[in-house]
Amino acid sequence: MPRIRGLIVVRLHEGSARVSWPADPDGDVFRRLQAQGFTFSEPHAIDFNVDFNEWPPPQEAIIALRSQHPNLEVVEPDADSPGYVLFQVVGKVSYELVTSVQRSASSLVAKFGGVCESWGVLSS
C-alpha cells in the first residue's frame, strides 16, 4: 500500500496551533525543529543533498539537476564523507515543500543511481 505523504493536521493546543507531521524521517526532522522553536512562518535557505551509488556522478545527472537548481554545488568526497551534490531552495520550510523537492530531484537522477533523501536548515 503506498504511503500518503504531505498530510499535515492542525490541532488547537492551549490556544495555539500545533502541527503534526507523518511518522517518517522527514516528519522526525520537523518535530525536532518544532521542539527547538524553529520559525516556520519565515523563509529560510533549505539545503538538499543528492547522493549517488557511484562517484563521480554522470555529467548528465549534474546537468539535469542544474536545470532545476542553478545554485548546485558538487561536493567532492573526503575523509569524513562521501561525495554528494548540494543545492538550496529558499522558502518557508514546510513538509510539502521539502518532500516535493526531494521527489522532484530524485526523479531527475534516479536513472543515474541518484536519490535526494536528506535536507537541512539552520535553526537559530
SEMARDREN-815672 format. One record per residue: residue number from 0; x, z, y negated of N, C-alpha, C, O in turn. Coordinates in Angstrom, 2 decimals. Layout:
// residues N
<NUM; <X; Z; Y>; <X; Z; Y>; <X; Z; Y>; <X; Z; Y>>;
...
//
This chain:
// residues 124
<0; <0.85; 0.00; 1.18>; <0.00; 0.00; 0.00>; <0.89; 0.00; -1.24>; <1.77; 0.85; -1.34>>;
<1; <0.68; -0.92; -2.17>; <1.54; -0.96; -3.37>; <1.29; 0.25; -4.25>; <0.19; 0.80; -4.32>>;
<2; <2.36; 0.66; -4.92>; <2.24; 1.78; -5.85>; <1.63; 1.29; -7.15>; <1.88; 0.17; -7.59>>;
<3; <0.84; 2.14; -7.75>; <0.30; 1.85; -9.07>; <1.25; 2.46; -10.07>; <1.48; 3.67; -10.04>>;
<4; <1.81; 1.64; -10.94>; <2.76; 2.13; -11.93>; <2.15; 2.03; -13.31>; <1.25; 1.21; -13.55>>;
<5; <2.63; 2.85; -14.20>; <2.20; 2.77; -15.57>; <1.00; 3.64; -15.90>; <0.43; 3.53; -16.99>>;
<6; <0.62; 4.51; -14.97>; <-0.51; 5.39; -15.22>; <-0.08; 6.59; -16.04>; <0.84; 7.31; -15.66>>;
<7; <-0.75; 6.79; -17.15>; <-0.49; 7.97; -17.97>; <-1.82; 8.68; -18.15>; <-2.81; 8.08; -18.54>>;
<8; <-1.83; 9.97; -17.85>; <-3.02; 10.78; -18.00>; <-2.78; 11.75; -19.14>; <-1.79; 12.48; -19.14>>;
<9; <-3.67; 11.76; -20.10>; <-3.54; 12.68; -21.23>; <-4.47; 13.86; -20.97>; <-5.67; 13.68; -20.72>>;
<10; <-3.91; 15.06; -21.03>; <-4.70; 16.27; -20.86>; <-4.55; 17.12; -22.09>; <-3.47; 17.19; -22.68>>;
<11; <-5.62; 17.76; -22.49>; <-5.54; 18.69; -23.59>; <-5.09; 20.03; -23.04>; <-5.68; 20.56; -22.09>>;
<12; <-4.05; 20.58; -23.64>; <-3.48; 21.84; -23.19>; <-3.21; 22.70; -24.41>; <-2.32; 22.40; -25.21>>;
<13; <-3.96; 23.75; -24.55>; <-3.80; 24.67; -25.68>; <-3.77; 23.93; -27.00>; <-2.93; 24.21; -27.86>>;
<14; <-4.69; 22.98; -27.18>; <-4.81; 22.31; -28.46>; <-3.84; 21.16; -28.68>; <-3.92; 20.51; -29.72>>;
<15; <-2.95; 20.87; -27.75>; <-2.04; 19.75; -27.94>; <-2.14; 18.80; -26.76>; <-2.48; 19.22; -25.65>>;
<16; <-1.84; 17.55; -27.00>; <-1.91; 16.56; -25.92>; <-0.70; 16.71; -25.01>; <0.44; 16.80; -25.47>>;
<17; <-0.95; 16.73; -23.72>; <0.12; 16.77; -22.71>; <0.01; 15.48; -21.91>; <-1.09; 15.01; -21.62>>;
<18; <1.13; 14.91; -21.56>; <1.14; 13.66; -20.84>; <1.73; 13.91; -19.46>; <2.71; 14.63; -19.32>>;
<19; <1.11; 13.30; -18.44>; <1.62; 13.37; -17.07>; <2.11; 11.98; -16.69>; <1.48; 10.97; -17.00>>;
<20; <3.23; 11.94; -16.01>; <3.76; 10.66; -15.55>; <3.74; 10.64; -14.03>; <3.68; 11.69; -13.39>>;
<21; <3.78; 9.44; -13.44>; <3.76; 9.33; -11.98>; <4.91; 10.09; -11.33>; <5.94; 10.34; -11.95>>;
<22; <4.73; 10.45; -10.07>; <5.75; 11.17; -9.30>; <6.75; 10.15; -8.75>; <6.73; 9.82; -7.56>>;
<23; <7.61; 9.67; -9.62>; <8.66; 8.74; -9.23>; <9.89; 9.05; -10.09>; <9.80; 9.88; -11.00>>;
<24; <11.03; 8.41; -9.82>; <12.24; 8.74; -10.59>; <12.08; 8.56; -12.10>; <12.60; 9.36; -12.87>>;
<25; <11.35; 7.52; -12.53>; <11.15; 7.33; -13.97>; <10.29; 8.45; -14.54>; <10.57; 8.98; -15.62>>;
<26; <9.25; 8.82; -13.83>; <8.41; 9.92; -14.26>; <9.20; 11.22; -14.36>; <8.96; 12.03; -15.26>>;
<27; <10.14; 11.42; -13.44>; <11.00; 12.62; -13.49>; <11.81; 12.65; -14.78>; <11.95; 13.71; -15.39>>;
<28; <12.33; 11.51; -15.19>; <13.10; 11.45; -16.44>; <12.20; 11.80; -17.62>; <12.60; 12.54; -18.51>>;
<29; <11.00; 11.26; -17.62>; <10.08; 11.56; -18.72>; <9.73; 13.05; -18.76>; <9.64; 13.62; -19.85>>;
<30; <9.55; 13.66; -17.62>; <9.26; 15.10; -17.60>; <10.44; 15.91; -18.14>; <10.25; 16.88; -18.87>>;
<31; <11.67; 15.50; -17.79>; <12.85; 16.20; -18.33>; <12.95; 16.02; -19.84>; <13.24; 16.97; -20.56>>;
<32; <12.71; 14.81; -20.31>; <12.74; 14.58; -21.76>; <11.68; 15.42; -22.46>; <11.95; 16.02; -23.51>>;
<33; <10.49; 15.47; -21.90>; <9.42; 16.26; -22.49>; <9.80; 17.74; -22.54>; <9.55; 18.41; -23.54>>;
<34; <10.40; 18.24; -21.47>; <10.82; 19.65; -21.42>; <11.88; 19.95; -22.47>; <11.98; 21.08; -22.95>>;
<35; <12.69; 18.94; -22.83>; <13.74; 19.11; -23.84>; <13.20; 18.94; -25.26>; <13.96; 19.06; -26.22>>;
<36; <11.91; 18.65; -25.39>; <11.33; 18.46; -26.71>; <11.59; 17.09; -27.32>; <11.57; 16.94; -28.54>>;
<37; <11.81; 16.09; -26.49>; <12.08; 14.73; -26.96>; <10.93; 14.23; -27.81>; <9.77; 14.50; -27.50>>;
<38; <11.23; 13.50; -28.88>; <10.22; 12.95; -29.77>; <9.84; 11.55; -29.32>; <10.51; 10.58; -29.65>>;
<39; <8.76; 11.45; -28.57>; <8.30; 10.16; -28.05>; <7.64; 9.31; -29.12>; <7.51; 8.10; -28.94>>;
<40; <7.23; 9.89; -30.23>; <6.49; 9.16; -31.25>; <7.39; 8.36; -32.18>; <6.89; 7.60; -33.02>>;
<41; <8.70; 8.50; -32.04>; <9.64; 7.77; -32.89>; <10.42; 6.75; -32.06>; <10.66; 6.98; -30.88>>;
<42; <10.81; 5.63; -32.66>; <11.61; 4.64; -31.93>; <13.02; 5.16; -31.62>; <13.61; 5.91; -32.40>>;
<43; <13.54; 4.76; -30.48>; <14.88; 5.12; -30.03>; <15.52; 3.90; -29.38>; <14.82; 2.98; -28.95>>;
<44; <16.84; 3.89; -29.32>; <17.57; 2.88; -28.55>; <17.59; 3.33; -27.10>; <18.08; 4.42; -26.79>>;
<45; <17.06; 2.50; -26.22>; <16.99; 2.81; -24.79>; <18.01; 1.94; -24.09>; <17.97; 0.71; -24.20>>;
<46; <18.94; 2.57; -23.36>; <19.94; 1.84; -22.60>; <19.40; 1.52; -21.21>; <18.83; 2.39; -20.55>>;
<47; <19.58; 0.29; -20.78>; <19.20; -0.13; -19.43>; <20.45; -0.64; -18.72>; <21.23; -1.39; -19.30>>;
<48; <20.64; -0.23; -17.48>; <21.76; -0.68; -16.67>; <21.27; -1.60; -15.57>; <20.25; -1.33; -14.94>>;
<49; <22.01; -2.67; -15.35>; <21.71; -3.60; -14.26>; <22.89; -3.54; -13.30>; <24.04; -3.79; -13.68>>;
<50; <22.59; -3.22; -12.05>; <23.62; -3.13; -11.01>; <23.54; -4.36; -10.12>; <22.47; -4.94; -9.92>>;
<51; <24.69; -4.74; -9.57>; <24.77; -5.90; -8.69>; <25.41; -5.51; -7.37>; <26.27; -4.63; -7.32>>;
<52; <24.98; -6.17; -6.29>; <25.55; -5.90; -4.97>; <27.03; -6.25; -4.92>; <27.81; -5.59; -4.22>>;
<53; <27.41; -7.27; -5.65>; <28.81; -7.71; -5.67>; <29.29; -7.82; -7.10>; <28.53; -8.18; -8.01>>;
<54; <30.56; -7.51; -7.29>; <31.15; -7.60; -8.63>; <32.27; -8.61; -8.60>; <33.03; -8.65; -7.63>>;
<55; <32.40; -9.42; -9.59>; <31.58; -9.51; -10.80>; <30.28; -10.25; -10.52>; <30.18; -11.00; -9.54>>;
<56; <29.28; -10.03; -11.36>; <28.01; -10.75; -11.17>; <28.19; -12.23; -11.50>; <29.05; -12.58; -12.31>>;
<57; <27.39; -13.07; -10.89>; <27.47; -14.51; -11.21>; <27.18; -14.76; -12.69>; <26.35; -14.08; -13.30>>;
<58; <27.85; -15.73; -13.25>; <27.65; -16.07; -14.66>; <26.18; -16.44; -14.93>; <25.67; -16.16; -16.01>>;
<59; <25.52; -17.06; -13.96>; <24.10; -17.42; -14.13>; <23.24; -16.18; -14.36>; <22.26; -16.23; -15.11>>;
<60; <23.58; -15.07; -13.71>; <22.83; -13.83; -13.90>; <23.04; -13.29; -15.32>; <22.09; -12.83; -15.95>>;
<61; <24.25; -13.36; -15.81>; <24.55; -12.91; -17.17>; <23.79; -13.78; -18.18>; <23.22; -13.26; -19.14>>;
<62; <23.79; -15.08; -17.96>; <23.09; -15.99; -18.86>; <21.59; -15.69; -18.87>; <20.96; -15.67; -19.92>>;
<63; <21.02; -15.46; -17.68>; <19.58; -15.17; -17.59>; <19.25; -13.89; -18.33>; <18.27; -13.84; -19.08>>;
<64; <20.04; -12.85; -18.14>; <19.80; -11.58; -18.84>; <19.99; -11.72; -20.35>; <19.20; -11.21; -21.14>>;
<65; <21.06; -12.42; -20.73>; <21.35; -12.57; -22.15>; <20.25; -13.37; -22.87>; <20.04; -13.18; -24.07>>;
<66; <19.56; -14.24; -22.15>; <18.46; -15.00; -22.77>; <17.33; -14.06; -23.22>; <16.62; -14.37; -24.18>>;
<67; <17.18; -12.94; -22.55>; <16.15; -11.96; -22.91>; <16.70; -10.80; -23.72>; <15.98; -10.17; -24.50>>;
<68; <17.99; -10.51; -23.54>; <18.62; -9.34; -24.17>; <19.98; -9.76; -24.74>; <21.01; -9.56; -24.10>>;
<69; <19.98; -10.33; -25.95>; <21.22; -10.85; -26.53>; <22.31; -9.80; -26.73>; <23.49; -10.14; -26.82>>;
<70; <21.94; -8.52; -26.81>; <22.93; -7.46; -27.04>; <23.59; -6.99; -25.75>; <24.15; -5.89; -25.69>>;
<71; <23.54; -7.80; -24.74>; <24.06; -7.47; -23.41>; <25.57; -7.21; -23.43>; <26.32; -7.89; -24.14>>;
<72; <25.99; -6.24; -22.66>; <27.41; -5.91; -22.53>; <27.76; -5.80; -21.05>; <27.05; -5.14; -20.29>>;
<73; <28.84; -6.45; -20.64>; <29.32; -6.33; -19.26>; <30.35; -5.21; -19.24>; <31.37; -5.27; -19.92>>;
<74; <30.06; -4.18; -18.45>; <30.95; -3.01; -18.35>; <31.72; -3.14; -17.04>; <31.16; -3.03; -15.95>>;
<75; <33.01; -3.36; -17.18>; <33.86; -3.57; -16.01>; <34.03; -2.27; -15.21>; <33.96; -1.18; -15.78>>;
<76; <34.23; -2.39; -13.91>; <34.43; -1.19; -13.09>; <35.70; -0.44; -13.50>; <36.66; -1.04; -13.98>>;
<77; <35.67; 0.86; -13.29>; <36.87; 1.67; -13.49>; <36.90; 2.74; -12.42>; <36.10; 2.71; -11.48>>;
<78; <37.80; 3.68; -12.53>; <37.97; 4.71; -11.51>; <36.72; 5.59; -11.37>; <36.49; 6.17; -10.31>>;
<79; <35.92; 5.70; -12.44>; <34.76; 6.59; -12.42>; <33.45; 5.92; -12.04>; <32.52; 6.61; -11.62>>;
<80; <33.36; 4.61; -12.19>; <32.08; 3.97; -11.90>; <32.26; 2.50; -11.55>; <33.23; 1.87; -11.96>>;
<81; <31.31; 1.97; -10.78>; <31.34; 0.53; -10.51>; <30.93; -0.22; -11.77>; <30.39; 0.38; -12.70>>;
<82; <31.17; -1.48; -11.80>; <30.76; -2.27; -12.95>; <29.25; -2.39; -13.02>; <28.55; -2.26; -12.01>>;
<83; <28.75; -2.64; -14.21>; <27.32; -2.85; -14.42>; <27.13; -3.61; -15.72>; <28.07; -3.80; -16.49>>;
<84; <25.93; -4.05; -15.94>; <25.57; -4.75; -17.17>; <24.65; -3.83; -17.95>; <23.72; -3.24; -17.39>>;
<85; <24.89; -3.71; -19.24>; <24.15; -2.81; -20.11>; <23.49; -3.60; -21.22>; <24.08; -4.52; -21.79>>;
<86; <22.24; -3.24; -21.52>; <21.58; -3.78; -22.71>; <20.67; -2.70; -23.28>; <20.31; -1.75; -22.59>>;
<87; <20.31; -2.86; -24.54>; <19.45; -1.89; -25.22>; <18.16; -2.55; -25.68>; <18.12; -3.73; -26.04>>;
<88; <17.12; -1.74; -25.66>; <15.84; -2.11; -26.24>; <15.48; -0.98; -27.18>; <15.56; 0.19; -26.81>>;
<89; <15.08; -1.30; -28.39>; <14.69; -0.28; -29.37>; <13.16; -0.25; -29.44>; <12.51; -1.28; -29.62>>;
<90; <12.61; 0.94; -29.30>; <11.17; 1.11; -29.38>; <10.78; 2.53; -29.06>; <11.64; 3.38; -28.79>>;
<91; <9.49; 2.79; -29.11>; <9.00; 4.10; -28.73>; <9.13; 4.22; -27.21>; <8.68; 3.34; -26.48>>;
<92; <9.73; 5.30; -26.76>; <10.00; 5.48; -25.34>; <8.69; 5.80; -24.63>; <8.10; 6.86; -24.82>>;
<93; <8.25; 4.85; -23.80>; <7.03; 5.05; -23.03>; <7.28; 4.60; -21.59>; <8.15; 3.77; -21.32>>;
<94; <6.52; 5.17; -20.70>; <6.63; 4.80; -19.29>; <6.38; 3.30; -19.12>; <7.09; 2.62; -18.38>>;
<95; <5.36; 2.79; -19.82>; <5.03; 1.37; -19.71>; <6.17; 0.50; -20.17>; <6.49; -0.50; -19.52>>;
<96; <6.80; 0.85; -21.30>; <7.91; 0.05; -21.81>; <9.08; 0.08; -20.84>; <9.61; -0.97; -20.47>>;
<97; <9.48; 1.26; -20.42>; <10.64; 1.40; -19.53>; <10.43; 0.63; -18.23>; <11.30; -0.14; -17.82>>;
<98; <9.30; 0.84; -17.57>; <9.10; 0.19; -16.28>; <8.90; -1.32; -16.43>; <9.27; -2.08; -15.54>>;
<99; <8.31; -1.74; -17.53>; <8.14; -3.17; -17.78>; <9.50; -3.85; -17.97>; <9.74; -4.92; -17.41>>;
<100; <10.37; -3.25; -18.77>; <11.70; -3.82; -18.99>; <12.48; -3.84; -17.67>; <13.16; -4.83; -17.38>>;
<101; <12.40; -2.78; -16.89>; <13.11; -2.75; -15.60>; <12.61; -3.85; -14.67>; <13.40; -4.53; -14.03>>;
<102; <11.29; -4.01; -14.58>; <10.73; -5.06; -13.72>; <11.17; -6.44; -14.18>; <11.56; -7.28; -13.36>>;
<103; <11.10; -6.68; -15.48>; <11.47; -7.98; -16.03>; <12.95; -8.29; -15.77>; <13.29; -9.39; -15.32>>;
<104; <13.82; -7.34; -16.07>; <15.26; -7.56; -15.86>; <15.56; -7.74; -14.37>; <16.35; -8.61; -14.00>>;
<105; <14.95; -6.93; -13.53>; <15.17; -7.05; -12.08>; <14.71; -8.41; -11.57>; <15.37; -9.01; -10.72>>;
<106; <13.60; -8.89; -12.09>; <13.09; -10.20; -11.69>; <14.07; -11.32; -12.06>; <14.24; -12.28; -11.31>>;
<107; <14.69; -11.18; -13.23>; <15.64; -12.20; -13.68>; <16.88; -12.29; -12.78>; <17.44; -13.37; -12.60>>;
<108; <17.30; -11.16; -12.21>; <18.57; -11.13; -11.49>; <18.45; -10.87; -9.99>; <19.46; -10.78; -9.30>>;
<109; <17.24; -10.76; -9.47>; <17.05; -10.45; -8.05>; <17.75; -11.47; -7.14>; <18.37; -11.10; -6.15>>;
<110; <17.64; -12.75; -7.49>; <18.25; -13.78; -6.63>; <19.78; -13.74; -6.66>; <20.43; -14.39; -5.85>>;
<111; <20.34; -12.97; -7.60>; <21.80; -12.81; -7.69>; <22.25; -11.46; -7.15>; <23.41; -11.07; -7.33>>;
<112; <21.35; -10.73; -6.48>; <21.70; -9.42; -5.95>; <21.72; -8.33; -7.01>; <22.42; -7.32; -6.85>>;
<113; <20.96; -8.52; -8.08>; <20.93; -7.53; -9.16>; <19.61; -6.78; -9.21>; <18.58; -7.26; -8.75>>;
<114; <19.68; -5.59; -9.78>; <18.49; -4.76; -9.96>; <18.68; -3.85; -11.16>; <19.79; -3.36; -11.41>>;
<115; <17.61; -3.63; -11.90>; <17.63; -2.72; -13.05>; <16.76; -1.52; -12.67>; <15.53; -1.60; -12.71>>;
<116; <17.41; -0.42; -12.31>; <16.68; 0.79; -11.91>; <17.10; 2.01; -12.69>; <16.61; 3.11; -12.44>>;
<117; <18.00; 1.85; -13.64>; <18.44; 3.03; -14.38>; <18.39; 2.76; -15.87>; <18.63; 1.65; -16.34>>;
<118; <18.05; 3.82; -16.58>; <17.92; 3.75; -18.02>; <18.20; 5.12; -18.58>; <18.23; 6.12; -17.86>>;
<119; <18.42; 5.14; -19.87>; <18.69; 6.42; -20.53>; <18.49; 6.31; -22.01>; <18.50; 5.22; -22.59>>;
<120; <18.30; 7.46; -22.62>; <18.12; 7.54; -24.06>; <18.76; 8.84; -24.52>; <18.68; 9.86; -23.84>>;
<121; <19.41; 8.80; -25.68>; <20.00; 10.02; -26.20>; <18.90; 10.89; -26.76>; <18.09; 10.45; -27.57>>;
<122; <18.89; 12.13; -26.33>; <17.92; 13.07; -26.89>; <18.66; 14.04; -27.79>; <19.77; 14.47; -27.48>>;
<123; <18.05; 14.36; -28.89>; <18.72; 15.25; -29.84>; <18.13; 16.64; -29.79>; <18.58; 17.52; -30.52>>;
//
